[in-house]
Amino acid sequence: MAVVSYLSVMDGVVNSQFAFCVYVIGRALLSHASITKSELRSEVETIVESLIEMSKRWVENDSLTARLLKSLMARRQDFLQSQLQQPVFSFWDDHSQPNLSAEFNICDFFDL
């Protein structure tokens, strides 16, 4: 990944705009996985590790990079938690789940 290559060449503090771009890529990958209900790509871990490396290079603990890292890690954790709550198997894998809206009346179902 280009981020890892750049960090290996670049010594010292990394520009905060670069850190923000890396953060945006991570959020986009998380959003894509969430919307498409697909697995989280391994690149997200690389991005998190890169943000960790960038935040270590800043002297202050509350740098923009550190805040971006905390935010991305929280969103990643939210995604992983939501994945755990989804059933491994569903009778409606073809996305044709029945409509269970508030308009459903049990009496209509049993012809009562």
Stockholm file with secondary structure:
# STOCKHOLM 1.0

chainA/1-112         MAVVSYLSVMDGVVNSQFAFCVYVIGRALLSHASITKSELRSEVETIVESLIEMSKRWVENDSLTARLLKSLMARRQDFLQSQLQQPVFSFWDDHSQPNLSAEFNICDFFDL
#=GR chainA/1-112 SS CHHHHHHHHCCSCCCHHHHHHHHHHHHHHHHHHHHHTCCCCTHHHHHHHHHHHHHHHSSSTTCHHHHHHHHHHHHHHHHHHHHHHSCSCCTTTTSCCCCCCTTCCHHHHTTC
#=GC SS_cons         CHHHHHHHHCCSCCCHHHHHHHHHHHHHHHHHHHHHTCCCCTHHHHHHHHHHHHHHHSSSTTCHHHHHHHHHHHHHHHHHHHHHHSCSCCTTTTSCCCCCCTTCCHHHHTTC
//
